[in-house]
Amino acid sequence: QVQLVESGGGLVQPGGSLRLSCAASGSIFTIYTMGWYRQVPGKQRELVARKTSGGITTYADSVKGRFTLSRDNAKNTVYLQMNNLKPEDTAVYYCNGAVYSDSGWSKFWGQGTQVTVSS
């Protein structure tokens, strides 16, 4: 079974920074895309950023220039560096991976980590 384990959420003031990490483990053959989504109560989960195994990165317009997604393919880990955080970035952030394991291709989610931007 594949697991995605997140860390790094918390409370930060507007203009501050946080770094989220997500490590995938289990019977993994390869991971195609890996990245982060976020969700606030009453709204759909939305893409924040994702990166393919070949290095192609997609960002939501709302985070371009402020967030940076990096990926260590050897460690099956992604990092989301979030700078100049705004109150509207407050959400539960979920790691996501499109993984080829001994069960075939599947999308997996982490348990979520809360990010709160408030003074």
C-alpha positions in Angstrom: 0.0 0.0 0.0 1.2 3.5 -0.8 1.2 6.2 1.8 1.8 10.0 1.5 2.9 11.6 4.7 2.8 15.4 5.0 4.5 17.8 7.4 5.1 21.5 7.8 1.7 23.2 8.2 1.0 25.7 10.9 0.1 29.3 11.8 1.9 32.1 10.2 1.4 35.9 9.9 0.6 37.5 6.6 3.8 38.0 4.6 5.4 35.0 6.3 6.7 31.7 4.9 6.1 28.0 5.4 7.5 24.9 3.9 5.4 21.8 3.4 6.9 18.4 2.8 5.3 15.2 1.5 7.0 11.8 1.3 5.6 8.8 -0.5 6.3 5.3 0.7 5.3 1.8 -0.1 5.5 -0.5 -3.1 6.2 2.3 -5.6 7.5 1.6 -9.0 7.3 5.2 -10.3 5.4 8.4 -9.6 4.2 10.5 -12.5 2.9 13.6 -11.0 3.3 14.8 -7.4 2.0 18.0 -5.9 -0.3 19.9 -3.6 -4.0 20.8 -3.5 -5.9 22.8 -1.0 -9.4 23.0 0.3 -11.4 25.4 2.5 -14.8 24.5 4.0 -17.6 24.7 1.5 -15.4 24.9 -1.6 -13.9 22.3 -4.0 -10.4 21.1 -3.6 -8.2 23.1 -5.9 -4.8 22.6 -7.4 -1.9 24.6 -5.9 1.1 23.1 -7.7 2.2 19.8 -9.3 5.3 18.6 -11.0 5.8 15.7 -13.3 8.6 13.2 -13.1 10.1 15.0 -16.1 10.1 18.3 -14.3 7.1 20.1 -15.8 5.5 22.3 -13.1 2.0 23.7 -13.0 1.0 26.4 -10.6 -2.4 28.0 -9.8 -2.4 31.6 -10.9 -3.1 32.7 -7.3 0.3 31.3 -6.1 2.6 32.1 -9.0 5.6 34.1 -8.0 5.0 33.2 -4.3 5.1 29.4 -4.1 7.8 27.1 -5.4 7.4 23.4 -5.8 10.4 21.1 -5.8 10.7 17.4 -6.1 13.3 14.8 -5.2 12.5 11.8 -7.4 15.1 9.6 -5.6 13.3 10.2 -2.3 9.7 10.3 -3.7 9.3 13.6 -1.9 7.9 17.0 -2.8 8.4 20.3 -1.1 6.2 23.4 -1.3 8.0 26.6 -0.3 5.3 29.2 0.4 6.4 32.8 0.7 4.5 36.1 1.1 1.6 34.1 2.5 -1.8 35.8 2.4 -4.9 35.2 4.5 -6.6 33.7 1.5 -4.0 31.0 1.4 -5.6 29.6 4.6 -6.7 26.0 3.9 -6.1 22.4 4.5 -3.3 21.4 2.1 -3.3 17.9 0.7 -0.4 16.1 -1.0 -1.3 14.1 -4.1 0.5 11.6 -6.2 -0.2 9.7 -9.4 1.6 6.4 -8.5 2.4 3.2 -10.3 2.6 0.5 -7.6 2.2 -3.2 -7.5 -1.6 -2.4 -7.7 -1.2 -0.5 -11.0 -1.8 3.2 -11.5 -3.7 5.1 -8.8 -4.0 8.5 -7.3 -3.2 8.8 -3.6 -3.8 11.5 -1.1 -2.1 12.5 2.1 -4.1 13.1 5.3 -3.9 16.9 4.9 -2.1 19.6 6.9 -3.6 22.9 8.1 -2.1 26.2 7.0 -3.5 29.3 8.7 -2.4 32.8 7.7 -3.5 35.3 10.3 -2.3 38.2 12.3 
